């Protein structure tokens, strides 16, 4: 073999991730609200894109909110690269009796809103456009601002200055974690004056704010409720015994009987251990469904929630006005052509995203039909590969489609990932069951357990095996902890503290 240098010409094939293909894949993983923000940015950047808000606009090249249950692509992976599409029918949908001409489920009375009543009148306080999720949570101010406003009306001069410094040291839960002596030395004021100002702050709303520990926080709330008698004081001083459920020692220390102790503990549990958490913090964003599923006759109707997606069009009228030969030079025409190609691709990619979501959701409903009909106990084990093989897509595509997407049905609002669970082998040799079904069974058994005979994990294993769930004890413990349910010892103490007989 010759080792001399030479030039060879070789021909090979490779799949290159073009920027357009990368954009299409990125769009699959975005939720509807994220898509809305993405479209707003693209409309600002591309003059040929029109979101339908203006009165002017040419005929659309394609609409991003086209009917999702009609004319779907035969292969979504292929369309991501080619933009081609072919016909596709929905799951058990009778097109002769059903109508899908609305932009979204919220546009029709009794639409595909699942349990959210987005299109009807079942949910109170809703406008014609559906529920106003943004106004469900009330406006909140920061805890420091709330306390500062109260300090401005109750204090003045040096006391107000000290109060402001104390408020700055109060954490988001409402506790003062810095020693008062350190604050007094830092400000150069007597410790007694700082204590007096703190006492004023502790009288502010919310009750319990400014406490230095949990006991002081509960004591402040008990005083506000006029329940801080000597018995309650001794109970609060022995919170460690309350946590351990040592009722015998608590009765001796407080000098009360079983009934009075139960009432005191019940009163104590009504207090807020973190009063500062009522204020401040970022509001929790409302979860908006991406897909609606509803029962229609013998089948199911599945629809994209297009109410959260702006209508995206290609403004060809504006393109014709700008593309005149006398109005542009060569560089401008090239830029305008790039804008047109980018706009066309984005509209097709958004349209394909919706069709892909519908295709995946349709297969989920098909495989999990027992869940939609009978509940979580009938949820079947399902993997991404099963859905991907059924709809002839890649597993990674299904994973992206089900990320950050929510499905609304008559049983509630569920993340699409919720329907993918591991399998638990049945003890009677039947079909495997879903891990979520096992969790539901564990929760149901613990909910009805006898307070005098708390179920241990071993007992739960035997009871689950009798129901056909072949599951190990460590798996029961893992599922129980994942659901936030305590052990048998913890539940026994809980029942004792609640005075349940």
C-alpha positions as CSV (number, residue, x, y, z in Angstrom):
1,X,0.0,0.0,0.0
2,X,1.4,3.4,-1.0
3,X,1.9,6.0,1.7
4,X,2.3,8.9,-0.7
5,X,-0.1,11.8,-0.3
6,X,-3.0,11.9,-2.7
7,X,-6.5,13.4,-3.2
8,X,-9.6,11.3,-3.1
9,X,-13.2,12.2,-4.0
10,X,-15.8,10.4,-1.9
11,X,-19.6,10.6,-1.9
12,X,-21.6,10.1,1.3
13,X,-25.0,10.9,2.8
14,X,-25.7,12.6,6.2
15,X,-28.5,14.2,8.0
16,X,-27.7,17.8,8.8
17,X,-29.7,19.7,11.5
18,X,-30.5,22.9,9.6
19,X,-31.5,26.0,11.5
20,X,-35.1,25.5,10.3
21,X,-35.2,21.9,11.5
22,X,-33.7,22.9,14.9
23,X,-36.4,25.6,15.2
24,X,-39.2,23.1,14.4
25,X,-37.9,20.7,17.0
26,X,-37.6,23.5,19.5
27,X,-41.2,24.5,18.9
28,X,-42.4,21.0,19.8
29,X,-41.1,21.3,23.4
30,X,-42.7,24.7,24.1
31,X,-46.1,25.1,25.8
32,X,-48.9,27.2,24.3
33,X,-48.0,30.2,26.4
34,X,-44.3,29.9,25.5
35,X,-45.3,29.7,21.8
36,X,-47.3,32.9,22.2
37,X,-44.2,34.7,23.5
38,X,-42.1,33.2,20.7
39,X,-44.6,34.3,18.0
40,X,-44.6,37.9,19.4
41,X,-40.9,38.1,19.1
42,X,-41.0,36.7,15.5
43,X,-43.7,39.2,14.5
44,X,-41.5,42.0,15.8
45,X,-38.6,40.7,13.8
46,X,-40.2,39.7,10.6
47,X,-42.4,42.4,8.9
48,X,-44.2,39.8,6.7
49,X,-45.7,38.0,9.7
50,X,-49.1,39.1,10.8
51,X,-50.7,37.9,14.0
52,X,-54.2,39.0,12.9
53,X,-54.3,42.0,15.3
54,X,-54.2,44.5,12.5
55,X,-57.1,45.2,10.1
56,X,-54.9,45.0,7.1
57,X,-53.5,41.7,5.9
58,X,-53.2,39.6,2.8
59,X,-54.4,36.2,2.2
60,X,-52.7,33.7,4.5
61,X,-50.1,31.3,3.1
62,X,-51.1,29.0,5.9
63,X,-52.7,29.4,9.3
64,X,-51.0,28.2,12.4
65,X,-54.3,27.4,14.0
66,X,-55.7,25.3,11.2
67,X,-58.1,22.6,12.1
68,X,-56.0,20.0,14.0
69,X,-58.3,17.0,13.5
70,X,-58.4,17.3,9.7
71,X,-55.8,16.9,7.0
72,X,-53.1,15.8,9.4
73,X,-49.7,14.5,8.2
74,X,-49.0,10.8,7.7
75,X,-45.5,11.1,9.2
76,X,-44.7,14.0,11.4
77,X,-40.9,13.4,11.5
78,X,-40.9,13.5,7.7
79,X,-43.0,16.7,7.6
80,X,-40.6,18.5,9.9
81,X,-38.0,18.2,7.2
82,X,-40.1,18.3,4.0
83,X,-43.2,20.3,5.0
84,X,-45.4,17.8,3.2
85,X,-48.7,16.5,4.6
86,X,-51.4,13.9,3.9
87,X,-54.8,13.1,5.2
88,X,-55.4,11.8,8.7
89,X,-58.6,11.0,10.7
90,X,-59.2,11.6,14.4
91,X,-59.8,8.9,16.9
92,X,-63.4,7.5,16.7
93,X,-64.7,10.9,15.5
94,X,-68.0,11.1,13.6
95,X,-67.4,14.1,11.3
96,X,-71.1,13.9,10.2
97,X,-72.4,14.8,13.6
98,X,-69.5,16.7,15.1
99,X,-68.4,20.2,14.3
100,X,-64.9,21.5,14.7
101,X,-65.1,24.9,13.1
102,X,-64.4,26.8,16.3
103,X,-61.0,28.3,17.0
104,X,-60.9,26.6,20.4
105,X,-63.1,24.7,22.8
106,X,-63.8,27.9,24.8
107,X,-65.7,29.3,21.8
108,X,-68.6,26.9,22.1
109,X,-71.1,26.3,24.8
110,X,-70.3,22.9,26.3
111,X,-67.0,22.8,24.4
112,X,-64.1,20.5,24.9
113,X,-63.1,22.1,28.2
114,X,-63.0,18.9,30.3
115,X,-63.6,19.8,33.9
116,X,-62.7,23.5,33.6
117,X,-66.0,24.8,32.2
118,X,-64.1,27.1,29.9
119,X,-66.9,27.3,27.5
120,X,-70.1,27.0,29.5
121,X,-71.6,28.6,32.6
122,X,-70.8,25.9,35.1
123,X,-67.8,27.9,36.4
124,X,-68.9,31.1,38.1
125,X,-67.2,34.5,37.6
126,X,-66.2,33.9,34.0
127,X,-66.5,36.2,31.0
128,X,-67.6,35.3,27.5
129,X,-64.0,34.7,26.6
130,X,-63.5,32.1,29.3
131,X,-62.0,32.2,32.7
132,X,-59.6,35.0,33.5
133,X,-56.8,33.0,35.1
134,X,-54.6,36.0,35.7
135,X,-57.2,37.5,38.0
136,X,-57.8,34.4,40.1
137,X,-55.0,35.2,42.5
138,X,-55.2,38.5,44.3
139,X,-52.5,41.1,44.0
140,X,-50.0,40.7,46.8
141,X,-47.3,43.0,48.2
142,X,-44.0,42.2,49.7
143,X,-44.0,41.4,53.4
144,X,-41.4,44.1,54.1
145,X,-43.6,46.7,52.3
146,X,-46.6,45.6,54.3
147,X,-44.8,45.9,57.6
148,X,-43.2,49.2,56.7
149,X,-46.6,50.8,55.9
150,X,-47.8,49.7,59.3
151,X,-44.7,51.0,61.0
152,X,-45.1,54.4,59.4
153,X,-48.5,54.8,61.1
154,X,-47.5,53.4,64.5
155,X,-44.0,54.7,65.0
156,X,-41.9,57.8,64.4
157,X,-38.4,59.2,64.9
158,X,-35.7,56.9,66.2
159,X,-38.3,54.1,66.8
160,X,-39.3,54.1,63.2
161,X,-35.6,53.9,62.2
162,X,-35.1,50.9,64.5
163,X,-38.3,49.3,63.2
164,X,-37.2,49.7,59.6
165,X,-33.9,47.9,60.4
166,X,-35.8,45.1,62.2
167,X,-38.1,44.7,59.3
168,X,-35.2,44.3,56.9
169,X,-34.0,41.4,59.1
170,X,-37.3,39.5,59.0
171,X,-37.2,36.6,56.5
172,X,-39.9,35.6,54.0
173,X,-41.5,33.3,56.6
174,X,-41.9,36.2,59.0
175,X,-39.2,35.3,61.5
176,X,-36.5,37.5,63.0
177,X,-33.3,35.4,62.9
178,X,-30.8,38.1,64.0
179,X,-30.2,38.4,67.8
180,X,-31.6,41.7,69.2
181,X,-28.3,42.4,70.9
182,X,-26.4,42.4,67.6
183,X,-29.0,44.8,66.2
184,X,-28.7,47.1,69.3
185,X,-24.9,47.1,69.0
186,X,-25.0,47.8,65.3
187,X,-27.4,50.7,65.7
188,X,-25.8,52.0,69.0
189,X,-29.1,52.0,70.9
190,X,-30.1,50.4,74.2
191,X,-31.3,46.8,73.9
192,X,-34.5,47.7,75.8
193,X,-35.5,50.2,73.1
194,X,-35.0,47.5,70.4
195,X,-37.2,45.1,72.4
196,X,-39.9,47.7,72.7
197,X,-39.9,48.3,69.0
198,X,-40.0,44.6,68.3
199,X,-43.0,44.3,70.5
200,X,-44.8,46.9,68.4
201,X,-43.8,45.0,65.2
202,X,-45.2,41.8,66.7
203,X,-48.6,43.5,67.0
204,X,-48.7,44.1,63.2
205,X,-50.5,42.1,60.6
206,X,-50.0,39.2,60.0
207,X,-50.2,37.9,63.5
208,X,-47.0,36.1,64.6
209,X,-44.7,38.1,62.4
210,X,-41.4,39.2,64.0
211,X,-41.2,36.0,66.2
212,X,-37.8,34.6,66.9
213,X,-38.8,31.0,67.0
214,X,-41.8,28.8,66.3
215,X,-43.0,28.8,70.0
216,X,-43.0,32.6,70.1
217,X,-44.9,32.7,66.8
218,X,-47.6,30.4,68.0
219,X,-47.8,32.2,71.3
220,X,-48.4,35.5,69.6
221,X,-51.3,34.0,67.6
222,X,-52.7,32.4,70.7
223,X,-52.7,35.7,72.5
224,X,-54.4,37.3,69.5
225,X,-57.1,34.6,69.7
226,X,-57.4,35.1,73.5
227,X,-56.4,31.5,74.1
228,X,-53.0,32.0,75.8
229,X,-53.9,30.6,79.2
230,X,-51.4,28.8,81.5
231,X,-52.3,25.4,79.9
232,X,-51.7,26.7,76.4
233,X,-48.5,28.3,77.4
234,X,-47.1,25.1,78.8
235,X,-48.2,23.2,75.7
236,X,-46.4,25.7,73.5
237,X,-43.3,25.4,75.6
238,X,-43.3,21.6,75.0
239,X,-43.6,21.5,71.2
240,X,-41.1,18.6,71.1
241,X,-43.5,16.5,73.1
242,X,-46.3,17.5,70.7
243,X,-44.2,16.4,67.7
244,X,-43.5,13.0,69.4
245,X,-47.2,12.6,70.2
246,X,-46.5,12.0,74.0
247,X,-50.0,12.7,75.2
248,X,-49.4,11.2,78.6
249,X,-46.6,13.7,79.5
250,X,-48.5,16.6,77.9
251,X,-51.6,15.9,80.1
252,X,-49.4,15.9,83.2
253,X,-47.5,19.0,82.3
254,X,-50.6,21.0,81.2
255,X,-52.9,19.6,83.9
256,X,-55.7,18.8,81.5
257,X,-57.7,15.7,80.5
258,X,-57.9,14.0,77.1
259,X,-60.7,16.1,75.8
260,X,-59.1,19.5,76.7
261,X,-55.7,18.4,75.3
262,X,-57.3,17.4,72.0
263,X,-59.0,20.8,71.8
264,X,-55.7,22.6,72.6
265,X,-53.8,20.7,70.0
266,X,-56.6,21.3,67.5
267,X,-56.4,25.0,68.2
268,X,-52.6,24.9,67.9
269,X,-52.9,23.3,64.5
270,X,-55.1,26.1,63.2
271,X,-52.3,28.6,63.7
272,X,-49.9,29.6,60.9
273,X,-46.3,28.5,61.5
274,X,-45.1,30.8,58.6
275,X,-47.3,33.9,58.7
276,X,-44.9,35.8,56.4
277,X,-45.6,33.4,53.5
278,X,-49.0,35.1,52.9
279,X,-47.2,38.1,51.4
280,X,-44.7,38.6,48.7
281,X,-43.2,36.1,46.3
282,X,-43.9,35.6,42.7
283,X,-47.5,34.6,41.9
284,X,-48.0,31.0,40.9
285,X,-48.8,30.9,37.2
286,X,-52.1,29.3,36.2
287,X,-51.8,26.1,34.2
288,X,-53.5,26.4,30.9
289,X,-54.5,23.2,29.1
290,X,-53.0,22.6,25.7
291,X,-55.4,19.9,24.6
292,X,-59.1,19.3,25.3
293,X,-60.6,15.8,25.4
294,X,-64.3,15.1,25.7
295,X,-66.6,12.2,25.2
296,X,-68.6,12.3,22.0
297,X,-71.0,9.5,21.4
298,X,-69.0,6.2,21.2
299,X,-65.7,8.0,20.6
300,X,-63.6,10.9,21.7
301,X,-63.2,14.5,20.4
302,X,-59.7,15.9,20.8
303,X,-58.9,19.5,20.1
304,X,-56.0,21.9,20.5
305,X,-56.6,24.9,22.8
306,X,-56.1,27.5,20.1
307,X,-57.5,30.3,22.4
308,X,-53.9,30.7,23.8
309,X,-52.3,30.9,20.3
310,X,-52.4,34.0,18.2
311,X,-53.4,33.6,14.6
312,X,-50.3,33.8,12.5
313,X,-50.4,34.7,8.8
314,X,-48.1,35.6,6.0
315,X,-48.9,39.1,4.8
316,X,-48.5,38.7,1.0
317,X,-50.1,42.0,0.3
318,X,-47.4,43.8,2.1
319,X,-44.8,41.6,0.4
320,X,-46.1,42.6,-3.0
321,X,-45.9,46.2,-2.1
322,X,-42.3,46.0,-1.0
323,X,-41.1,43.7,-3.7
324,X,-41.5,46.1,-6.6
325,X,-38.4,46.3,-8.8
326,X,-38.3,50.1,-8.7
327,X,-38.4,50.2,-4.9
328,X,-35.5,47.9,-3.9
329,X,-32.0,47.2,-4.7
330,X,-30.6,43.7,-4.9
331,X,-29.7,43.4,-1.2
332,X,-33.1,44.5,-0.1
333,X,-34.8,42.0,-2.4
334,X,-32.6,39.2,-1.0
335,X,-33.5,40.3,2.6
336,X,-37.2,40.4,1.7
337,X,-37.0,36.9,0.2
338,X,-35.4,35.6,3.3
339,X,-38.2,37.1,5.4
340,X,-40.8,35.4,3.2
341,X,-39.1,32.0,3.4
342,X,-38.7,32.3,7.1
343,X,-42.3,33.3,7.6
344,X,-43.6,30.5,5.4
345,X,-41.5,28.0,7.3
346,X,-42.6,29.2,10.7
347,X,-46.3,29.0,9.8
348,X,-45.8,25.5,8.5
349,X,-43.8,24.5,11.6
350,X,-46.5,25.8,13.9
351,X,-49.2,24.1,12.0
352,X,-47.2,20.8,12.1
353,X,-46.6,21.3,15.8
354,X,-50.3,21.3,16.5
355,X,-50.9,18.3,14.3
356,X,-48.2,16.4,16.0
357,X,-49.6,17.2,19.5
358,X,-53.1,16.0,18.3
359,X,-51.6,12.8,16.9
360,X,-49.8,12.1,20.2
361,X,-52.8,13.0,22.3
362,X,-55.0,10.8,20.2
363,X,-52.8,7.8,20.7
364,X,-52.7,8.5,24.5
365,X,-56.5,8.6,24.7
366,X,-56.7,5.4,22.6
367,X,-54.3,3.5,24.8
368,X,-55.6,5.0,28.1
369,X,-59.3,4.9,27.3
370,X,-60.0,2.9,30.4
371,X,-58.6,5.8,32.5
372,X,-60.9,8.4,30.9
373,X,-63.9,6.1,31.4
374,X,-63.3,4.6,34.8
375,X,-60.5,6.5,36.6
376,X,-56.9,6.3,37.8
377,X,-57.3,2.7,39.0
378,X,-57.6,1.6,35.4
379,X,-54.5,3.6,34.2
380,X,-52.3,1.2,32.1
381,X,-48.5,1.1,32.0
382,X,-47.3,3.0,28.9
383,X,-44.0,4.1,27.6
384,X,-42.8,6.7,25.1
385,X,-41.7,4.0,22.8
386,X,-45.1,2.4,22.7
387,X,-46.7,5.7,21.6
388,X,-43.9,6.4,19.2
389,X,-44.2,3.0,17.5
390,X,-47.9,3.3,17.2
391,X,-47.8,6.7,15.4
392,X,-44.6,6.0,13.6
393,X,-42.6,8.8,15.1
394,X,-39.3,8.9,16.9
395,X,-39.3,8.4,20.6
396,X,-37.6,11.8,21.1
397,X,-40.3,13.5,19.2
398,X,-43.0,12.1,21.5
399,X,-40.9,13.1,24.5
400,X,-40.7,16.7,23.3
401,X,-44.4,16.8,22.5
402,X,-45.4,15.6,26.0
403,X,-43.1,18.1,27.8
404,X,-44.9,21.1,29.4
405,X,-48.2,20.1,27.8
406,X,-51.4,19.6,29.8
407,X,-54.6,17.8,28.9
408,X,-58.0,18.8,30.1
409,X,-60.8,16.2,30.4
410,X,-63.8,15.4,32.5
411,X,-61.6,14.0,35.2
412,X,-59.4,17.1,35.6
413,X,-56.2,18.6,34.3
414,X,-53.3,16.3,33.7
415,X,-49.8,16.7,32.3
416,X,-49.3,14.5,29.3
417,X,-46.3,12.9,31.1
418,X,-48.7,11.7,33.7
419,X,-50.0,9.0,31.4
420,X,-46.6,7.4,31.0
421,X,-46.0,5.1,34.0
422,X,-43.9,2.1,34.8
423,X,-45.5,-1.4,34.9
424,X,-46.2,-3.5,38.1
425,X,-46.6,-7.2,37.4
426,X,-49.9,-8.6,38.5
427,X,-49.8,-11.3,41.2
428,X,-52.5,-13.4,39.5
429,X,-50.6,-13.6,36.2
430,X,-52.8,-11.0,34.5
431,X,-51.8,-7.9,32.7
432,X,-49.4,-5.5,34.3
433,X,-50.8,-2.5,36.1
434,X,-49.6,1.1,36.2
435,X,-47.6,2.5,39.1
436,X,-50.1,5.3,39.4
437,X,-52.9,2.7,39.9
438,X,-50.9,1.1,42.7
439,X,-50.4,4.6,44.3
440,X,-54.1,5.2,44.1
441,X,-54.8,1.9,45.8
442,X,-52.3,2.6,48.6
443,X,-53.9,6.0,49.2
444,X,-57.4,4.5,49.3
445,X,-56.4,1.9,51.8
446,X,-54.7,4.3,54.1
447,X,-57.6,6.8,53.9
448,X,-60.0,4.2,55.4
449,X,-57.6,2.6,57.9
450,X,-58.8,2.1,61.5
451,X,-57.2,4.7,63.8
452,X,-56.8,2.0,66.4
453,X,-55.1,-0.4,64.0
454,X,-52.8,1.6,61.7
455,X,-51.8,-0.4,58.6
456,X,-48.1,-1.2,58.4
457,X,-46.2,-1.5,55.1
458,X,-46.2,-5.3,55.5
459,X,-50.0,-5.2,55.9
460,X,-50.4,-3.0,52.9
461,X,-48.3,-5.4,50.8
462,X,-50.7,-8.3,51.8
463,X,-53.8,-6.2,51.1
464,X,-52.4,-5.1,47.7
465,X,-51.5,-8.6,46.8
466,X,-55.1,-9.6,47.5
467,X,-56.2,-6.9,45.0
468,X,-53.8,-8.4,42.4
469,X,-50.8,-6.1,42.9
470,X,-47.6,-8.0,43.3
471,X,-45.4,-5.4,45.0
472,X,-42.5,-5.5,47.4
473,X,-42.5,-3.8,50.8
474,X,-39.8,-1.3,49.8
475,X,-41.8,-0.3,46.8
476,X,-44.8,0.4,49.0
477,X,-42.6,2.5,51.3
478,X,-41.2,4.4,48.2
479,X,-44.7,5.1,46.8
480,X,-46.1,6.1,50.2
481,X,-43.2,8.6,50.8
482,X,-43.6,9.9,47.2
483,X,-47.2,10.7,48.0
484,X,-46.3,12.5,51.3
485,X,-47.9,9.9,53.5
486,X,-46.1,9.1,56.8
487,X,-45.1,5.7,58.1
488,X,-47.4,3.7,60.4
489,X,-45.7,5.2,63.5
490,X,-46.1,8.7,62.2
491,X,-49.7,8.2,61.3
492,X,-50.4,6.7,64.7
493,X,-49.0,9.7,66.4
494,X,-51.0,12.0,64.1
495,X,-54.2,10.2,65.0
496,X,-53.4,10.4,68.7
497,X,-52.7,14.2,68.5
498,X,-55.9,14.7,66.6
499,X,-57.7,12.8,69.3
500,X,-59.3,10.4,66.8
501,X,-60.8,7.4,68.6
